[in-house]
Amino acid sequence: MNFHQRRHFTLAATALAFVATGLCAPAGAADNWPSKPIRMIVGYPAGSSPDAQARLIAEPLARALGQPVVVENRSGASGNIGADVIAKSSDGHTIGVIGNGPLTSSKFLYAKLPYDPSTDFAPIGLIGAAPLVWVTAKASTERTPAAYIAQLRADGDKQTYGSVGPGSGGHLGMELLKQALGINPLHVPFNGGPAILTGIMGGHIQMTLLPTSTVAPLLQSGKLSAIAVTSAKRSPLAPTLPAMEDIGVKGINIEVWNAVMAPASMPAAHQARLSSELNKILLDREVQQKLLVQGWRVDDPSAKALKARIASDTVVYRDIIERNKIRLD
């Protein structure tokens, strides 16, 4: 072996040694993350559905990442305060659980939203989704969905529906149904789901859209009736109820969902690792069963599917908000 051959062999061996010992900078940087506890911001109060989901995934995610995952509630403004905290975090170790509202409809409801959902976040994974249930007074069980809808059309604005407030999922969902079905019940805002249900049973309003977990006990006891779920297809969360397509409504898939998001500034390699680990957690049958008990269905939890869901829902809610001139400031 001559001098030049020996020199080439030595350089090649040195390079291989650097790779084998993990001394190449890009790989080393990725392997060392996370280097401290992960902060998981939840923009809703303790005990809420997003909070319960965050605490369900925090422990297995901590095991996978080798660092604690600390859930921190920053509630207010329908989740927008927590979303803003996530968007502006720059420590590389902050993520969060955000509902669909701050990611899809808030930018059209508020003139001065402090963050931009289209540029300030990186999608990590969709945790769970759930349709709303179109709930009515008990007497409605005597009619088929078609007959009930026909009566609503005939009644014009004589009937009313309740929601937890302007811009809420129940409000926007019912406005979509009004447009699709040619019905015109008037909106009455309430302070929470239980107050809405009391209002229906008391005859003060006639209908609402609420999550299955909220209405299931009253439906099972026969105190209220349900027309359909608001998803396009039938839902395992309410398998006996017809879906939108079953009652002749095409092109509507109204669901609420929660997702894990990171700041857009987080390095792509770290986003990818979070997404990969979260996918494994959410595809675990035990985790899926726990979410099902809480009233949530796990579909495709990937970042790609979440990005597509945000984009499609944003268009739907933008159109209904602009059509009805709904504003919250």
Phi and psi restraints in degrees (value plus and minus 20) as a CYANA .aco file:
   2 ASN   PHI     -99.8   -59.8
   2 ASN   PSI    -199.7  -159.7
   3 PHE   PHI     -81.9   -41.9
   3 PHE   PSI     -66.3   -26.3
   4 HIS   PHI     -85.3   -45.3
   4 HIS   PSI     -55.4   -15.4
   5 GLN   PHI     -87.5   -47.5
   5 GLN   PSI     -62.6   -22.6
   6 ARG   PHI     -83.2   -43.2
   6 ARG   PSI     -59.5   -19.5
   7 ARG   PHI     -85.0   -45.0
   7 ARG   PSI     -63.5   -23.5
   8 HIS   PHI     -82.9   -42.9
   8 HIS   PSI     -62.3   -22.3
   9 PHE   PHI     -82.7   -42.7
   9 PHE   PSI     -62.7   -22.7
  10 THR   PHI     -84.4   -44.4
  10 THR   PSI     -62.8   -22.8
  11 LEU   PHI     -84.5   -44.5
  11 LEU   PSI     -61.7   -21.7
  12 ALA   PHI     -84.8   -44.8
  12 ALA   PSI     -62.1   -22.1
  13 ALA   PHI     -84.7   -44.7
  13 ALA   PSI     -58.0   -18.0
  14 THR   PHI     -84.6   -44.6
  14 THR   PSI     -63.0   -23.0
  15 ALA   PHI     -81.8   -41.8
  15 ALA   PSI     -62.5   -22.5
  16 LEU   PHI     -83.2   -43.2
  16 LEU   PSI     -57.3   -17.3
  17 ALA   PHI     -84.6   -44.6
  17 ALA   PSI     -59.1   -19.1
  18 PHE   PHI     -83.6   -43.6
  18 PHE   PSI     -62.0   -22.0
  19 VAL   PHI     -85.3   -45.3
  19 VAL   PSI     -64.1   -24.1
  20 ALA   PHI     -84.1   -44.1
  20 ALA   PSI     -54.2   -14.2
  21 THR   PHI    -112.4   -72.4
  21 THR   PSI     -16.5    23.5
  22 GLY   PHI      53.8    93.8
  22 GLY   PSI       6.6    46.6
  23 LEU   PHI    -110.6   -70.6
  23 LEU   PSI     -23.3    16.7
  24 CYS   PHI     -90.5   -50.5
  24 CYS   PSI     112.2   152.2
  25 ALA   PHI     -79.5   -39.5
  25 ALA   PSI     -68.2   -28.2
  26 PRO   PHI     -80.7   -40.7
  26 PRO   PSI     -65.1   -25.1
  27 ALA   PHI     -86.7   -46.7
  27 ALA   PSI     -61.1   -21.1
  28 GLY   PHI     -82.2   -42.2
  28 GLY   PSI     -60.6   -20.6
  29 ALA   PHI     -83.3   -43.3
  29 ALA   PSI     -61.3   -21.3
  30 ALA   PHI     -88.0   -48.0
  30 ALA   PSI     -60.3   -20.3
  31 ASP   PHI     -87.3   -47.3
  31 ASP   PSI     -47.4    -7.4
  32 ASN   PHI    -104.6   -64.6
  32 ASN   PSI     -22.6    17.4
  33 TRP   PHI    -121.2   -81.2
  33 TRP   PSI     118.6   158.6
  34 PRO   PHI    -101.4   -61.4
  34 PRO   PSI     127.1   167.1
  35 SER   PHI    -121.5   -81.5
  35 SER   PSI     -20.2    19.8
  36 LYS   PHI    -176.5  -136.5
  36 LYS   PSI     153.2   193.2
  37 PRO   PHI     -76.8   -36.8
  37 PRO   PSI     125.8   165.8
  38 ILE   PHI    -108.1   -68.1
  38 ILE   PSI     111.9   151.9
  39 ARG   PHI    -117.5   -77.5
  39 ARG   PSI     101.7   141.7
  40 MET   PHI    -128.4   -88.4
  40 MET   PSI      85.0   125.0
  41 ILE   PHI    -100.9   -60.9
  41 ILE   PSI     113.0   153.0
  42 VAL   PHI    -140.3  -100.3
  42 VAL   PSI     100.0   140.0
  43 GLY   PHI    -102.5   -62.5
  43 GLY   PSI       6.3    46.3
  44 TYR   PHI    -162.0  -122.0
  44 TYR   PSI     140.7   180.7
  45 PRO   PHI     -90.5   -50.5
  45 PRO   PSI     142.5   182.5
  46 ALA   PHI     -78.3   -38.3
  46 ALA   PSI     117.1   157.1
  47 GLY   PHI      73.6   113.6
  47 GLY   PSI     -32.5     7.5
  48 SER   PHI     -93.6   -53.6
  48 SER   PSI     146.6   186.6
  49 SER   PHI     -80.8   -40.8
  49 SER   PSI     -65.5   -25.5
  50 PRO   PHI     -81.3   -41.3
  50 PRO   PSI     -55.9   -15.9
  51 ASP   PHI     -85.5   -45.5
  51 ASP   PSI     -63.8   -23.8
  52 ALA   PHI     -83.3   -43.3
  52 ALA   PSI     -59.6   -19.6
  53 GLN   PHI     -86.8   -46.8
  53 GLN   PSI     -62.2   -22.2
  54 ALA   PHI     -79.8   -39.8
  54 ALA   PSI     -63.5   -23.5
  55 ARG   PHI     -92.0   -52.0
  55 ARG   PSI     -46.4    -6.4
  56 LEU   PHI     -88.8   -48.8
  56 LEU   PSI     -60.3   -20.3
  57 ILE   PHI    -111.1   -71.1
  57 ILE   PSI     -33.8     6.2
  58 ALA   PHI     -83.0   -43.0
  58 ALA   PSI     -65.1   -25.1
  59 GLU   PHI     -86.6   -46.6
  59 GLU   PSI     -71.0   -31.0
  60 PRO   PHI     -84.9   -44.9
  60 PRO   PSI     -50.9   -10.9
  61 LEU   PHI     -88.3   -48.3
  61 LEU   PSI     -57.6   -17.6
  62 ALA   PHI     -82.5   -42.5
  62 ALA   PSI     -62.1   -22.1
  63 ARG   PHI     -82.3   -42.3
  63 ARG   PSI     -60.8   -20.8
  64 ALA   PHI     -89.7   -49.7
  64 ALA   PSI     -55.2   -15.2
  65 LEU   PHI    -110.9   -70.9
  65 LEU   PSI     -36.9     3.1
  66 GLY   PHI      57.2    97.2
  66 GLY   PSI      -2.4    37.6
  67 GLN   PHI    -161.4  -121.4
  67 GLN   PSI     129.3   169.3
  68 PRO   PHI     -80.6   -40.6
  68 PRO   PSI     127.7   167.7
  69 VAL   PHI    -135.6   -95.6
  69 VAL   PSI      92.2   132.2
  70 VAL   PHI    -122.9   -82.9
  70 VAL   PSI      97.9   137.9
  71 VAL   PHI    -101.1   -61.1
  71 VAL   PSI     109.8   149.8
  72 GLU   PHI    -149.5  -109.5
  72 GLU   PSI      98.4   138.4
  73 ASN   PHI    -104.4   -64.4
  73 ASN   PSI     103.4   143.4
  74 ARG   PHI    -149.7  -109.7
  74 ARG   PSI      51.4    91.4
  75 SER   PHI    -103.5   -63.5
  75 SER   PSI     140.7   180.7
  76 GLY   PHI     116.1   156.1
  76 GLY   PSI     134.1   174.1
  77 ALA   PHI      33.7    73.7
  77 ALA   PSI      23.5    63.5
  78 SER   PHI      36.9    76.9
  78 SER   PSI      15.5    55.5
  79 GLY   PHI      74.0   114.0
  79 GLY   PSI     -28.2    11.8
  80 ASN   PHI     -91.6   -51.6
  80 ASN   PSI     -49.2    -9.2
  81 ILE   PHI     -86.3   -46.3
  81 ILE   PSI     -67.7   -27.7
  82 GLY   PHI     -82.8   -42.8
  82 GLY   PSI     -60.5   -20.5
  83 ALA   PHI     -80.6   -40.6
  83 ALA   PSI     -59.8   -19.8
  84 ASP   PHI     -85.6   -45.6
  84 ASP   PSI     -58.8   -18.8
  85 VAL   PHI     -80.8   -40.8
  85 VAL   PSI     -64.1   -24.1
  86 ILE   PHI     -83.5   -43.5
  86 ILE   PSI     -67.8   -27.8
  87 ALA   PHI     -78.6   -38.6
  87 ALA   PSI     -55.9   -15.9
  88 LYS   PHI    -114.7   -74.7
  88 LYS   PSI     -20.3    19.7
  89 SER   PHI     -93.0   -53.0
  89 SER   PSI     116.6   156.6
  90 SER   PHI    -149.6  -109.6
  90 SER   PSI      -6.6    33.4
  91 ASP   PHI    -105.5   -65.5
  91 ASP   PSI     -24.6    15.4
  92 GLY   PHI      55.3    95.3
  92 GLY   PSI     -16.9    23.1
  93 HIS   PHI    -151.9  -111.9
  93 HIS   PSI       3.5    43.5
  94 THR   PHI    -139.1   -99.1
  94 THR   PSI     108.5   148.5
  95 ILE   PHI    -151.3  -111.3
  95 ILE   PSI    -193.7  -153.7
  96 GLY   PHI    -187.2  -147.2
  96 GLY   PSI     144.4   184.4
  97 VAL   PHI    -125.8   -85.8
  97 VAL   PSI     101.3   141.3
  98 ILE   PHI    -145.6  -105.6
  98 ILE   PSI     119.5   159.5
  99 GLY   PHI     -98.7   -58.7
  99 GLY   PSI     151.1   191.1
 100 ASN   PHI     -86.5   -46.5
 100 ASN   PSI     -49.5    -9.5
 101 GLY   PHI     -76.8   -36.8
 101 GLY   PSI     -77.0   -37.0
 102 PRO   PHI     -80.6   -40.6
 102 PRO   PSI     -41.0    -1.0
 103 LEU   PHI    -115.4   -75.4
 103 LEU   PSI     -34.6     5.4
 104 THR   PHI    -147.5  -107.5
 104 THR   PSI     -70.1   -30.1
 105 SER   PHI    -120.6   -80.6
 105 SER   PSI     -44.5    -4.5
 106 SER   PHI     -79.8   -39.8
 106 SER   PSI     -56.0   -16.0
 107 LYS   PHI     -84.3   -44.3
 107 LYS   PSI     -40.4    -0.4
 108 PHE   PHI    -119.0   -79.0
 108 PHE   PSI     -38.4     1.6
 109 LEU   PHI    -107.0   -67.0
 109 LEU   PSI     -47.6    -7.6
 110 TYR   PHI    -135.7   -95.7
 110 TYR   PSI     113.9   153.9
 111 ALA   PHI     -93.0   -53.0
 111 ALA   PSI     -50.8   -10.8
 112 LYS   PHI    -148.2  -108.2
 112 LYS   PSI      40.6    80.6
 113 LEU   PHI     -86.9   -46.9
 113 LEU   PSI     110.1   150.1
 114 PRO   PHI     -94.0   -54.0
 114 PRO   PSI     -24.3    15.7
 115 TYR   PHI    -156.6  -116.6
 115 TYR   PSI     143.1   183.1
 116 ASP   PHI    -132.6   -92.6
 116 ASP   PSI      89.2   129.2
 117 PRO   PHI     -83.0   -43.0
 117 PRO   PSI     -40.6    -0.6
 118 SER   PHI    -103.8   -63.8
 118 SER   PSI     -37.2     2.8
 119 THR   PHI    -148.2  -108.2
 119 THR   PSI     -36.9     3.1
 120 ASP   PHI    -115.2   -75.2
 120 ASP   PSI     -24.1    15.9
 121 PHE   PHI    -145.7  -105.7
 121 PHE   PSI     135.4   175.4
 122 ALA   PHI    -137.3   -97.3
 122 ALA   PSI     104.2   144.2
 123 PRO   PHI     -91.0   -51.0
 123 PRO   PSI     113.1   153.1
 124 ILE   PHI    -127.0   -87.0
 124 ILE   PSI     -69.4   -29.4
 125 GLY   PHI    -197.3  -157.3
 125 GLY   PSI     128.7   168.7
 126 LEU   PHI    -106.9   -66.9
 126 LEU   PSI      99.8   139.8
 127 ILE   PHI     -96.2   -56.2
 127 ILE   PSI     -80.5   -40.5
 128 GLY   PHI    -179.8  -139.8
 128 GLY   PSI     134.8   174.8
 129 ALA   PHI    -150.6  -110.6
 129 ALA   PSI     136.4   176.4
 130 ALA   PHI    -172.5  -132.5
 130 ALA   PSI     117.0   157.0
 131 PRO   PHI     -94.8   -54.8
 131 PRO   PSI     144.9   184.9
 132 LEU   PHI    -111.4   -71.4
 132 LEU   PSI     141.8   181.8
 133 VAL   PHI    -133.3   -93.3
 133 VAL   PSI     110.6   150.6
 134 TRP   PHI    -101.7   -61.7
 134 TRP   PSI      83.8   123.8
 135 VAL   PHI    -126.1   -86.1
 135 VAL   PSI     120.3   160.3
 136 THR   PHI    -156.6  -116.6
 136 THR   PSI     157.4   197.4
 137 ALA   PHI     -86.2   -46.2
 137 ALA   PSI     139.3   179.3
 138 LYS   PHI     -77.4   -37.4
 138 LYS   PSI     -53.9   -13.9
 139 ALA   PHI     -80.9   -40.9
 139 ALA   PSI     -39.9     0.1
 140 SER   PHI     -90.1   -50.1
 140 SER   PSI     -35.1     4.9
 141 THR   PHI     -86.3   -46.3
 141 THR   PSI     -36.4     3.6
 142 GLU   PHI     -98.4   -58.4
 142 GLU   PSI     -28.4    11.6
 143 ARG   PHI    -135.3   -95.3
 143 ARG   PSI     130.1   170.1
 144 THR   PHI     -94.1   -54.1
 144 THR   PSI     139.9   179.9
 145 PRO   PHI     -74.2   -34.2
 145 PRO   PSI     -60.2   -20.2
 146 ALA   PHI     -83.3   -43.3
 146 ALA   PSI     -62.2   -22.2
 147 ALA   PHI     -88.3   -48.3
 147 ALA   PSI     -58.0   -18.0
 148 TYR   PHI     -84.5   -44.5
 148 TYR   PSI     -63.8   -23.8
 149 ILE   PHI     -85.8   -45.8
 149 ILE   PSI     -58.7   -18.7
 150 ALA   PHI     -81.9   -41.9
 150 ALA   PSI     -59.2   -19.2
 151 GLN   PHI     -86.8   -46.8
 151 GLN   PSI     -59.3   -19.3
 152 LEU   PHI     -81.1   -41.1
 152 LEU   PSI     -61.9   -21.9
 153 ARG   PHI     -81.8   -41.8
 153 ARG   PSI     -61.3   -21.3
 154 ALA   PHI     -88.1   -48.1
 154 ALA   PSI     -51.9   -11.9
 155 ASP   PHI     -98.8   -58.8
 155 ASP   PSI     -36.2     3.8
 156 GLY   PHI      40.7    80.7
 156 GLY   PSI    -144.2  -104.2
 157 ASP   PHI    -117.9   -77.9
 157 ASP   PSI       1.5    41.5
 158 LYS   PHI     -97.5   -57.5
 158 LYS   PSI     -39.0     1.0
 159 GLN   PHI    -125.0   -85.0
 159 GLN   PSI     142.1   182.1
 160 THR   PHI    -152.8  -112.8
 160 THR   PSI     137.4   177.4
 161 TYR   PHI    -152.1  -112.1
 161 TYR   PSI     131.3   171.3
 162 GLY   PHI    -127.9   -87.9
 162 GLY   PSI     131.5   171.5
 163 SER   PHI    -164.3  -124.3
 163 SER   PSI     151.2   191.2
 164 VAL   PHI    -103.0   -63.0
 164 VAL   PSI     -10.9    29.1
 165 GLY   PHI     121.6   161.6
 165 GLY   PSI     140.8   180.8
 166 PRO   PHI     -77.3   -37.3
 166 PRO   PSI     116.8   156.8
 167 GLY   PHI      64.0   104.0
 167 GLY   PSI     -26.2    13.8
 168 SER   PHI     -92.8   -52.8
 168 SER   PSI     147.3   187.3
 169 GLY   PHI     -79.6   -39.6
 169 GLY   PSI     -60.3   -20.3
 170 GLY   PHI     -85.4   -45.4
 170 GLY   PSI     -57.2   -17.2
 171 HIS   PHI     -88.4   -48.4
 171 HIS   PSI     -72.8   -32.8
 172 LEU   PHI     -85.8   -45.8
 172 LEU   PSI     -57.7   -17.7
 173 GLY   PHI     -82.7   -42.7
 173 GLY   PSI     -63.8   -23.8
 174 MET   PHI     -88.7   -48.7
 174 MET   PSI     -53.1   -13.1
 175 GLU   PHI     -85.3   -45.3
 175 GLU   PSI     -54.9   -14.9
 176 LEU   PHI     -84.8   -44.8
 176 LEU   PSI     -62.4   -22.4
 177 LEU   PHI     -84.8   -44.8
 177 LEU   PSI     -60.1   -20.1
 178 LYS   PHI     -78.1   -38.1
 178 LYS   PSI     -64.6   -24.6
 179 GLN   PHI     -86.4   -46.4
 179 GLN   PSI     -62.8   -22.8
 180 ALA   PHI     -92.2   -52.2
 180 ALA   PSI     -54.5   -14.5
 181 LEU   PHI    -122.2   -82.2
 181 LEU   PSI     -29.1    10.9
 182 GLY   PHI      50.7    90.7
 182 GLY   PSI      15.4    55.4
 183 ILE   PHI    -130.3   -90.3
 183 ILE   PSI     147.1   187.1
 184 ASN   PHI    -165.6  -125.6
 184 ASN   PSI      27.7    67.7
 185 PRO   PHI     -86.7   -46.7
 185 PRO   PSI     128.5   168.5
 186 LEU   PHI    -107.7   -67.7
 186 LEU   PSI     127.3   167.3
 187 HIS   PHI    -104.8   -64.8
 187 HIS   PSI     112.3   152.3
 188 VAL   PHI    -147.8  -107.8
 188 VAL   PSI      92.6   132.6
 189 PRO   PHI     -97.5   -57.5
 189 PRO   PSI     124.9   164.9
 190 PHE   PHI    -149.2  -109.2
 190 PHE   PSI     145.8   185.8
 191 ASN   PHI    -116.5   -76.5
 191 ASN   PSI      52.6    92.6
 192 GLY   PHI      86.8   126.8
 192 GLY   PSI     136.3   176.3
 193 GLY   PHI     -80.5   -40.5
 193 GLY   PSI     -65.1   -25.1
 194 PRO   PHI     -77.8   -37.8
 194 PRO   PSI     -58.7   -18.7
 195 ALA   PHI     -85.4   -45.4
 195 ALA   PSI     -55.8   -15.8
 196 ILE   PHI     -83.8   -43.8
 196 ILE   PSI     -66.4   -26.4
 197 LEU   PHI     -84.7   -44.7
 197 LEU   PSI     -58.5   -18.5
 198 THR   PHI     -81.8   -41.8
 198 THR   PSI     -58.5   -18.5
 199 GLY   PHI     -84.7   -44.7
 199 GLY   PSI     -57.5   -17.5
 200 ILE   PHI     -88.5   -48.5
 200 ILE   PSI     -67.0   -27.0
 201 MET   PHI     -85.4   -45.4
 201 MET   PSI     -46.6    -6.6
 202 GLY   PHI    -107.1   -67.1
 202 GLY   PSI     -22.3    17.7
 203 GLY   PHI      60.7   100.7
 203 GLY   PSI      -7.7    32.3
 204 HIS   PHI    -102.3   -62.3
 204 HIS   PSI     -50.4   -10.4
 205 ILE   PHI    -154.4  -114.4
 205 ILE   PSI     148.8   188.8
 206 GLN   PHI    -130.0   -90.0
 206 GLN   PSI     -38.2     1.8
 207 MET   PHI    -182.0  -142.0
 207 MET   PSI     149.2   189.2
 208 THR   PHI    -183.7  -143.7
 208 THR   PSI     149.2   189.2
 209 LEU   PHI    -140.6  -100.6
 209 LEU   PSI      98.0   138.0
 210 LEU   PHI    -160.4  -120.4
 210 LEU   PSI     138.5   178.5
 211 PRO   PHI     -81.7   -41.7
 211 PRO   PSI     133.5   173.5
 212 THR   PHI     -79.0   -39.0
 212 THR   PSI     -58.6   -18.6
 213 SER   PHI     -84.1   -44.1
 213 SER   PSI     -47.3    -7.3
 214 THR   PHI     -99.6   -59.6
 214 THR   PSI     -58.6   -18.6
 215 VAL   PHI    -118.3   -78.3
 215 VAL   PSI     -35.7     4.3
 216 ALA   PHI     -72.2   -32.2
 216 ALA   PSI     -66.7   -26.7
 217 PRO   PHI     -79.6   -39.6
 217 PRO   PSI     -59.8   -19.8
 218 LEU   PHI     -95.0   -55.0
 218 LEU   PSI     -50.0   -10.0
 219 LEU   PHI     -90.4   -50.4
 219 LEU   PSI     -62.7   -22.7
 220 GLN   PHI     -85.9   -45.9
 220 GLN   PSI     -52.9   -12.9
 221 SER   PHI    -102.7   -62.7
 221 SER   PSI     -27.4    12.6
 222 GLY   PHI      62.5   102.5
 222 GLY   PSI      -9.5    30.5
 223 LYS   PHI     -99.4   -59.4
 223 LYS   PSI     -43.7    -3.7
 224 LEU   PHI    -153.7  -113.7
 224 LEU   PSI     147.8   187.8
 225 SER   PHI    -140.7  -100.7
 225 SER   PSI     141.7   181.7
 226 ALA   PHI    -149.4  -109.4
 226 ALA   PSI     117.7   157.7
 227 ILE   PHI    -108.0   -68.0
 227 ILE   PSI     -67.3   -27.3
 228 ALA   PHI    -190.1  -150.1
 228 ALA   PSI     148.3   188.3
 229 VAL   PHI    -113.6   -73.6
 229 VAL   PSI     137.7   177.7
 230 THR   PHI    -111.9   -71.9
 230 THR   PSI     -15.2    24.8
 231 SER   PHI    -100.6   -60.6
 231 SER   PSI     136.8   176.8
 232 ALA   PHI     -83.8   -43.8
 232 ALA   PSI     -60.6   -20.6
 233 LYS   PHI    -129.7   -89.7
 233 LYS   PSI     143.3   183.3
 234 ARG   PHI     -80.7   -40.7
 234 ARG   PSI     128.7   168.7
 235 SER   PHI    -132.0   -92.0
 235 SER   PSI     118.9   158.9
 236 PRO   PHI     -85.8   -45.8
 236 PRO   PSI     -33.7     6.3
 237 LEU   PHI     -97.4   -57.4
 237 LEU   PSI     -41.0    -1.0
 238 ALA   PHI    -170.1  -130.1
 238 ALA   PSI      47.2    87.2
 239 PRO   PHI     -83.8   -43.8
 239 PRO   PSI     -39.9     0.1
 240 THR   PHI    -106.3   -66.3
 240 THR   PSI     -29.6    10.4
 241 LEU   PHI    -114.3   -74.3
 241 LEU   PSI     121.1   161.1
 242 PRO   PHI     -86.0   -46.0
 242 PRO   PSI     136.0   176.0
 243 ALA   PHI    -121.7   -81.7
 243 ALA   PSI     159.5   199.5
 244 MET   PHI     -77.4   -37.4
 244 MET   PSI     -65.1   -25.1
 245 GLU   PHI     -85.5   -45.5
 245 GLU   PSI     -48.5    -8.5
 246 ASP   PHI     -88.1   -48.1
 246 ASP   PSI     -47.9    -7.9
 247 ILE   PHI    -123.1   -83.1
 247 ILE   PSI      -4.4    35.6
 248 GLY   PHI      67.1   107.1
 248 GLY   PSI      -6.7    33.3
 249 VAL   PHI    -119.1   -79.1
 249 VAL   PSI      94.4   134.4
 250 LYS   PHI    -120.4   -80.4
 250 LYS   PSI     126.5   166.5
 251 GLY   PHI      58.6    98.6
 251 GLY   PSI      -6.3    33.7
 252 ILE   PHI    -141.3  -101.3
 252 ILE   PSI     108.7   148.7
 253 ASN   PHI    -161.0  -121.0
 253 ASN   PSI      62.4   102.4
 254 ILE   PHI    -110.5   -70.5
 254 ILE   PSI      95.7   135.7
 255 GLU   PHI    -161.0  -121.0
 255 GLU   PSI     133.3   173.3
 256 VAL   PHI    -120.7   -80.7
 256 VAL   PSI     127.9   167.9
 257 TRP   PHI    -173.6  -133.6
 257 TRP   PSI     140.0   180.0
 258 ASN   PHI    -146.2  -106.2
 258 ASN   PSI     125.5   165.5
 259 ALA   PHI    -159.9  -119.9
 259 ALA   PSI     135.6   175.6
 260 VAL   PHI    -112.9   -72.9
 260 VAL   PSI     106.6   146.6
 261 MET   PHI    -146.6  -106.6
 261 MET   PSI     134.9   174.9
 262 ALA   PHI    -143.3  -103.3
 262 ALA   PSI     141.8   181.8
 263 PRO   PHI     -83.9   -43.9
 263 PRO   PSI     126.9   166.9
 264 ALA   PHI     -81.7   -41.7
 264 ALA   PSI     -42.1    -2.1
 265 SER   PHI     -95.9   -55.9
 265 SER   PSI     -33.0     7.0
 266 MET   PHI     -84.5   -44.5
 266 MET   PSI     113.7   153.7
 267 PRO   PHI     -73.9   -33.9
 267 PRO   PSI     123.5   163.5
 268 ALA   PHI     -79.4   -39.4
 268 ALA   PSI     -55.7   -15.7
 269 ALA   PHI     -84.4   -44.4
 269 ALA   PSI     -55.9   -15.9
 270 HIS   PHI     -93.3   -53.3
 270 HIS   PSI     -59.0   -19.0
 271 GLN   PHI     -78.7   -38.7
 271 GLN   PSI     -64.9   -24.9
 272 ALA   PHI     -83.6   -43.6
 272 ALA   PSI     -60.2   -20.2
 273 ARG   PHI     -86.2   -46.2
 273 ARG   PSI     -63.9   -23.9
 274 LEU   PHI     -78.8   -38.8
 274 LEU   PSI     -66.3   -26.3
 275 SER   PHI     -82.4   -42.4
 275 SER   PSI     -62.8   -22.8
 276 SER   PHI     -82.7   -42.7
 276 SER   PSI     -66.0   -26.0
 277 GLU   PHI     -88.0   -48.0
 277 GLU   PSI     -58.8   -18.8
 278 LEU   PHI     -85.5   -45.5
 278 LEU   PSI     -58.8   -18.8
 279 ASN   PHI     -78.3   -38.3
 279 ASN   PSI     -65.7   -25.7
 280 LYS   PHI     -79.7   -39.7
 280 LYS   PSI     -62.4   -22.4
 281 ILE   PHI     -84.1   -44.1
 281 ILE   PSI     -67.8   -27.8
 282 LEU   PHI     -95.2   -55.2
 282 LEU   PSI     -38.0     2.0
 283 LEU   PHI    -110.6   -70.6
 283 LEU   PSI     -20.8    19.2
 284 ASP   PHI     -93.3   -53.3
 284 ASP   PSI     111.5   151.5
 285 ARG   PHI     -82.5   -42.5
 285 ARG   PSI     -56.7   -16.7
 286 GLU   PHI     -85.7   -45.7
 286 GLU   PSI     -61.6   -21.6
 287 VAL   PHI     -85.2   -45.2
 287 VAL   PSI     -62.4   -22.4
 288 GLN   PHI     -82.0   -42.0
 288 GLN   PSI     -58.2   -18.2
 289 GLN   PHI     -86.5   -46.5
 289 GLN   PSI     -59.8   -19.8
 290 LYS   PHI     -84.1   -44.1
 290 LYS   PSI     -59.9   -19.9
 291 LEU   PHI     -87.3   -47.3
 291 LEU   PSI     -57.8   -17.8
 292 LEU   PHI     -81.8   -41.8
 292 LEU   PSI     -61.2   -21.2
 293 VAL   PHI     -82.7   -42.7
 293 VAL   PSI     -54.7   -14.7
 294 GLN   PHI     -96.2   -56.2
 294 GLN   PSI     -31.5     8.5
 295 GLY   PHI      81.2   121.2
 295 GLY   PSI       8.7    48.7
 296 TRP   PHI    -150.6  -110.6
 296 TRP   PSI     123.9   163.9
 297 ARG   PHI    -129.1   -89.1
 297 ARG   PSI     114.2   154.2
 298 VAL   PHI    -116.2   -76.2
 298 VAL   PSI     103.7   143.7
 299 ASP   PHI    -126.2   -86.2
 299 ASP   PSI    -148.0  -108.0
 300 ASP   PHI    -103.7   -63.7
 300 ASP   PSI      91.4   131.4
 301 PRO   PHI    -107.5   -67.5
 301 PRO   PSI     -12.2    27.8
 302 SER   PHI     -90.4   -50.4
 302 SER   PSI     138.3   178.3
 303 ALA   PHI     -82.8   -42.8
 303 ALA   PSI     -56.6   -16.6
 304 LYS   PHI     -83.0   -43.0
 304 LYS   PSI     -65.2   -25.2
 305 ALA   PHI     -85.8   -45.8
 305 ALA   PSI     -58.7   -18.7
 306 LEU   PHI     -83.9   -43.9
 306 LEU   PSI     -64.2   -24.2
 307 LYS   PHI     -78.9   -38.9
 307 LYS   PSI     -62.4   -22.4
 308 ALA   PHI     -86.3   -46.3
 308 ALA   PSI     -59.2   -19.2
 309 ARG   PHI     -85.4   -45.4
 309 ARG   PSI     -61.8   -21.8
 310 ILE   PHI     -80.4   -40.4
 310 ILE   PSI     -64.9   -24.9
 311 ALA   PHI     -83.6   -43.6
 311 ALA   PSI     -66.0   -26.0
 312 SER   PHI     -89.1   -49.1
 312 SER   PSI     -63.1   -23.1
 313 ASP   PHI     -87.3   -47.3
 313 ASP   PSI     -53.5   -13.5
 314 THR   PHI     -80.2   -40.2
 314 THR   PSI     -62.2   -22.2
 315 VAL   PHI     -84.3   -44.3
 315 VAL   PSI     -64.1   -24.1
 316 VAL   PHI     -81.0   -41.0
 316 VAL   PSI     -69.3   -29.3
 317 TYR   PHI     -93.0   -53.0
 317 TYR   PSI     -53.5   -13.5
 318 ARG   PHI     -77.8   -37.8
 318 ARG   PSI     -66.8   -26.8
 319 ASP   PHI     -85.1   -45.1
 319 ASP   PSI     -63.5   -23.5
 320 ILE   PHI     -92.1   -52.1
 320 ILE   PSI     -53.1   -13.1
 321 ILE   PHI     -89.1   -49.1
 321 ILE   PSI     -63.9   -23.9
 322 GLU   PHI     -89.6   -49.6
 322 GLU   PSI     -57.8   -17.8
 323 ARG   PHI     -82.5   -42.5
 323 ARG   PSI     -59.6   -19.6
 324 ASN   PHI    -117.4   -77.4
 324 ASN   PSI     -16.9    23.1
 325 LYS   PHI      33.0    73.0
 325 LYS   PSI      28.0    68.0
 326 ILE   PHI    -107.5   -67.5
 326 ILE   PSI     102.5   142.5
 327 ARG   PHI    -157.0  -117.0
 327 ARG   PSI     128.3   168.3
 328 LEU   PHI    -134.1   -94.1
 328 LEU   PSI     -10.5    29.5
